[in-house]
Amino acid sequence: MTARAWTADRPTVRLALAGLSLIGYALCLQALLGHGILGSGGEGGGDVIAYWTAGRHVLDGAPVYGAGVGGTAAFLYPPPFAQLFSVLSLAPFPVAVWAWRAVEVVALRVAVGSWRNGGLVLLVWPPAISELDAGNVHLVIAAAVAMAIRGDSRALVPVALTKFASLAAVPLAIVTDRRGLLVGIVVAGAVVAASIAMAPAMWVDYLHFMTNPIPVRDSGWADLGASIPLQLRLGAAAVFAAAAIRWRRLAAVAVTLALPILWFQGVSTLVAAATPLTTPSVPAPPLRWSWTRRWAAR
């Protein structure tokens, strides 16, 4: 009897896992409430403030780019993300923080395949709680990568409009779901075209910002990649991206290494490796090309 079957056949084991999952959610909520929110007597939402401020600037017609990496409210993402987030920027900042955290909790559930697994991740993987506290985009990226690992690559390129690191899973997508990858490219292209049409000057500012980066502020222990040159990490990411064609779960490692700045909460992207390869709603499809069957193992 396999470990999976043993678990399924033991109601007490399932009940225990459900209980541990609830503890994970409770501990996460306690940590979030205890840390509070920026501007309201706490320090949580340190990344959401960048998105919210950028969204406010979009609404007000003010410049979006200018603060350096690690600076307060530094927005380092392509314009479509600021434009989309402007909807949440209509709400007060604390409301936007909790709304974005809700999006990331749903993304965590998509990444690991069930609400129970999500709670277990929160119990054993501190970077996931740190991610929800700061409110970055790493769990959203993890959800898209997990979908690609399961054989559905439609979200991979659109999510790259937050951070380009998700593109490290493209080699896997080319092998397992070319059609979904093409759909994602078309959707992302349409979003970019609409963004340029609405705010061409913002794209000029973005390109100038990317080609003339503001010096990075010393971010201390939170920047896990500070002592590792980006070129070295990108080289390792390429190796893992190629290996993911044979071992799908390594796509999560490739994407994590490809993050431009590897904050502590960025390691939460690795939860994509815990995704079930088949779920009741999203079965992993058989490979369509005989030459790939030797390389794309589950």
C-alpha positions as CSV (number, residue, x, y, z in Angstrom):
1,M,0.0,0.0,0.0
2,T,1.4,3.4,-1.0
3,A,1.7,6.3,1.4
4,R,-1.0,8.2,-0.5
5,A,-3.4,5.2,-0.2
6,W,-2.5,4.8,3.5
7,T,-3.5,8.4,4.1
8,A,-6.7,8.1,2.2
9,D,-7.8,5.0,4.0
10,R,-7.2,6.5,7.5
11,P,-10.0,8.9,8.5
12,T,-8.0,9.7,11.7
13,V,-5.0,10.8,9.6
14,R,-7.2,13.0,7.4
15,L,-8.7,14.5,10.5
16,A,-5.3,15.1,12.0
17,L,-4.1,16.8,8.9
18,A,-7.2,19.0,8.8
19,G,-6.6,20.0,12.4
20,L,-2.9,20.9,11.6
21,S,-4.1,22.9,8.6
22,L,-6.5,24.9,10.8
23,I,-3.6,25.6,13.2
24,G,-1.6,26.9,10.3
25,Y,-4.3,29.3,9.2
26,A,-4.8,30.4,12.8
27,L,-1.0,31.0,13.3
28,C,-0.9,33.0,10.1
29,L,-3.8,35.2,11.1
30,Q,-2.3,35.7,14.5
31,A,1.0,36.8,12.9
32,L,-0.7,39.1,10.4
33,L,-2.9,40.8,13.1
34,G,0.1,41.0,15.5
35,H,2.3,42.7,12.9
36,G,-0.4,45.2,11.9
37,I,-0.4,47.4,8.9
38,L,1.8,50.4,7.9
39,G,0.2,53.7,8.8
40,S,-2.1,52.0,11.3
41,G,0.3,51.3,14.1
42,G,2.0,48.3,12.5
43,E,4.5,47.3,9.8
44,G,2.6,44.8,7.6
45,G,1.8,45.4,3.9
46,G,5.3,46.7,3.2
47,D,5.0,45.7,-0.5
48,V,1.3,46.4,-1.0
49,I,2.0,50.1,-0.2
50,A,4.1,50.2,-3.4
51,Y,1.2,48.8,-5.5
52,W,-1.4,51.0,-3.8
53,T,0.7,54.1,-4.2
54,A,1.4,53.3,-7.8
55,G,-2.3,52.8,-8.4
56,R,-3.1,56.1,-6.7
57,H,-0.6,57.8,-9.0
58,V,-2.2,56.2,-12.0
59,L,-5.6,57.6,-10.9
60,D,-4.1,61.1,-10.2
61,G,-2.0,61.2,-13.4
62,A,1.3,61.4,-11.3
63,P,4.6,59.6,-12.2
64,V,4.7,56.0,-11.0
65,Y,8.4,55.4,-11.1
66,G,11.2,57.0,-9.1
67,A,12.0,55.2,-5.8
68,G,14.9,52.8,-5.7
69,V,14.8,49.1,-4.8
70,G,14.2,48.7,-1.1
71,G,12.8,52.3,-0.7
72,T,9.4,53.0,0.7
73,A,6.6,52.5,-1.9
74,A,9.2,51.6,-4.6
75,F,7.3,50.4,-7.7
76,L,9.5,48.2,-9.9
77,Y,6.9,46.4,-12.1
78,P,5.6,46.9,-15.6
79,P,2.8,49.6,-16.0
80,P,-0.1,47.1,-16.4
81,F,0.2,46.0,-12.8
82,A,-0.1,49.6,-11.6
83,Q,-3.0,50.2,-13.9
84,L,-4.8,47.0,-12.7
85,F,-4.1,47.7,-9.1
86,S,-5.6,51.2,-9.4
87,V,-9.0,49.5,-8.8
88,L,-7.8,48.5,-5.3
89,S,-6.2,51.9,-4.8
90,L,-9.7,53.4,-4.7
91,A,-10.1,51.7,-1.3
92,P,-8.3,52.8,1.9
93,F,-4.8,51.3,2.2
94,P,-5.7,48.8,5.0
95,V,-8.6,47.5,3.0
96,A,-6.4,47.1,-0.1
97,V,-3.8,45.2,2.0
98,W,-6.4,42.6,3.2
99,A,-8.0,42.4,-0.2
100,W,-4.6,41.6,-1.8
101,R,-3.8,39.1,1.0
102,A,-7.0,37.4,0.1
103,V,-5.9,37.1,-3.5
104,E,-2.6,35.6,-2.4
105,V,-4.4,33.1,-0.1
106,V,-6.4,31.9,-3.1
107,A,-3.2,31.7,-5.1
108,L,-1.7,29.6,-2.4
109,R,-4.7,27.2,-2.6
110,V,-4.3,27.0,-6.4
111,A,-0.6,26.3,-6.0
112,V,-0.9,23.5,-3.5
113,G,-4.1,22.0,-4.7
114,S,-6.4,22.3,-1.6
115,W,-7.3,24.5,1.3
116,R,-6.0,21.8,3.7
117,N,-2.6,21.8,2.0
118,G,-2.5,25.6,2.1
119,G,-2.9,25.5,5.9
120,L,-0.2,22.9,6.2
121,V,2.2,25.0,4.1
122,L,1.5,28.0,6.4
123,L,2.3,25.8,9.4
124,V,5.7,24.5,8.2
125,W,7.0,27.1,5.7
126,P,7.6,30.5,7.3
127,P,8.3,32.4,4.0
128,A,4.6,31.9,3.1
129,I,3.5,33.8,6.1
130,S,6.1,36.4,5.5
131,E,4.8,36.7,1.9
132,L,1.2,37.3,3.1
133,D,2.4,39.8,5.6
134,A,4.3,41.9,3.1
135,G,1.9,41.3,0.3
136,N,4.2,40.7,-2.7
137,V,3.3,38.7,-5.8
138,H,5.3,35.5,-5.1
139,L,2.3,33.3,-4.3
140,V,0.5,34.5,-7.5
141,I,3.6,33.5,-9.4
142,A,3.6,30.2,-7.5
143,A,0.0,29.5,-8.6
144,A,0.9,30.1,-12.3
145,V,4.0,27.9,-12.1
146,A,2.0,25.1,-10.3
147,M,-0.6,25.2,-13.0
148,A,2.1,24.8,-15.6
149,I,3.6,21.9,-13.7
150,R,0.1,20.3,-13.8
151,G,-0.1,20.9,-17.5
152,D,-2.0,24.2,-17.8
153,S,0.3,27.1,-18.9
154,R,-2.2,29.8,-19.7
155,A,-1.4,32.0,-16.7
156,L,2.4,31.8,-17.1
157,V,3.0,34.7,-19.4
158,P,0.3,37.0,-18.0
159,V,1.8,36.6,-14.5
160,A,5.2,37.7,-16.0
161,L,3.7,41.2,-16.1
162,T,4.4,41.3,-12.4
163,K,7.9,39.7,-12.4
164,F,9.5,38.2,-15.4
165,A,10.8,35.2,-13.3
166,S,7.8,33.1,-14.2
167,L,9.2,32.8,-17.7
168,A,11.7,30.4,-16.4
169,A,8.9,27.8,-16.6
170,V,8.4,28.4,-20.3
171,P,10.6,25.4,-21.4
172,L,8.3,23.1,-19.5
173,A,5.3,24.8,-20.9
174,I,6.6,24.4,-24.5
175,V,6.7,20.6,-23.9
176,T,3.5,20.1,-22.0
177,D,1.0,22.8,-23.0
178,R,1.9,24.8,-26.1
179,R,-1.6,25.8,-26.7
180,G,-2.1,27.2,-23.2
181,L,1.2,29.0,-23.5
182,L,0.1,30.6,-26.8
183,V,-3.2,31.6,-25.2
184,G,-1.3,33.3,-22.4
185,I,1.0,35.1,-24.8
186,V,-2.0,36.5,-26.7
187,V,-3.7,37.6,-23.4
188,A,-0.5,39.2,-22.2
189,G,0.0,40.9,-25.5
190,A,-3.5,42.3,-25.5
191,V,-3.0,43.6,-21.9
192,V,0.3,45.3,-22.9
193,A,-1.3,46.8,-26.0
194,A,-4.2,48.2,-24.0
195,S,-1.8,49.6,-21.4
196,I,0.4,51.4,-24.0
197,A,-2.7,52.8,-25.6
198,M,-4.0,54.2,-22.3
199,A,-0.7,55.5,-21.0
200,P,2.2,55.6,-23.5
201,A,4.1,58.1,-21.3
202,M,4.1,55.6,-18.4
203,W,5.9,53.1,-20.6
204,V,8.5,55.6,-21.6
205,D,9.1,56.3,-17.8
206,Y,9.3,52.5,-17.2
207,L,11.8,51.9,-19.9
208,H,13.9,54.8,-18.6
209,F,13.6,53.5,-15.1
210,M,14.7,50.0,-16.2
211,T,17.7,51.3,-18.2
212,N,18.8,53.8,-15.5
213,P,18.2,51.9,-12.2
214,I,18.4,53.7,-8.9
215,P,21.0,52.3,-6.6
216,V,19.8,49.5,-4.4
217,R,19.4,50.3,-0.7
218,D,21.1,47.9,1.7
219,S,18.3,45.5,2.6
220,G,20.1,43.4,5.2
221,W,19.2,39.8,5.9
222,A,15.9,39.9,4.1
223,D,17.7,39.9,0.7
224,L,18.8,36.3,0.5
225,G,20.4,36.9,-2.9
226,A,22.5,39.9,-2.0
227,S,25.7,37.8,-1.8
228,I,25.0,35.8,-5.0
229,P,25.5,37.6,-8.3
230,L,22.3,37.8,-10.4
231,Q,24.1,36.3,-13.4
232,L,25.0,33.2,-11.4
233,R,21.5,32.8,-10.2
234,L,20.1,33.2,-13.7
235,G,22.5,30.6,-15.0
236,A,21.4,28.2,-12.3
237,A,17.8,29.0,-13.1
238,A,18.4,28.1,-16.8
239,V,19.8,24.7,-15.7
240,F,16.8,24.0,-13.5
241,A,14.5,25.2,-16.3
242,A,16.0,22.7,-18.7
243,A,15.9,19.9,-16.0
244,A,12.2,20.7,-15.4
245,I,11.4,19.3,-18.8
246,R,12.3,15.9,-17.3
247,W,11.3,16.6,-13.6
248,R,8.4,19.1,-13.7
249,R,8.6,20.2,-10.1
250,L,12.0,21.7,-10.7
251,A,10.3,24.6,-12.6
252,A,9.5,26.0,-9.1
253,V,13.2,26.1,-8.3
254,A,14.0,27.7,-11.7
255,V,11.5,30.5,-11.2
256,T,12.6,31.2,-7.6
257,L,16.2,31.5,-8.7
258,A,15.2,33.8,-11.5
259,L,13.6,36.4,-9.2
260,P,15.5,39.6,-9.7
261,I,15.8,40.1,-6.0
262,L,15.5,37.1,-3.8
263,W,13.8,38.5,-0.7
264,F,13.1,36.1,2.2
265,Q,9.4,36.0,1.3
266,G,10.4,35.2,-2.3
267,V,11.3,31.7,-1.3
268,S,7.5,31.2,-0.9
269,T,7.4,30.6,-4.6
270,L,8.8,27.2,-4.0
271,V,5.4,26.0,-2.7
272,A,4.6,25.4,-6.4
273,A,6.8,22.3,-6.2
274,A,4.3,20.9,-3.7
275,T,1.4,21.0,-6.2
276,P,-0.4,17.7,-6.9
277,L,0.3,16.6,-10.4
278,T,-3.4,15.8,-10.9
279,T,-6.4,17.3,-9.2
280,P,-10.1,16.5,-9.7
281,S,-10.6,19.7,-11.7
282,V,-7.2,19.8,-13.5
283,P,-5.9,16.4,-14.6
284,A,-2.4,16.4,-16.0
285,P,-3.0,15.7,-19.8
286,P,-1.0,13.0,-21.6
287,L,1.8,14.3,-23.7
288,R,0.8,14.6,-27.4
289,W,4.3,14.2,-29.0
290,S,6.0,10.8,-28.8
291,W,9.5,12.4,-28.6
292,T,8.5,14.2,-25.4
293,R,7.3,11.2,-23.5
294,R,10.9,10.3,-22.6
295,W,11.6,13.7,-21.2
296,A,8.5,15.1,-19.4
297,A,8.1,12.8,-16.4
298,R,5.5,13.4,-13.8
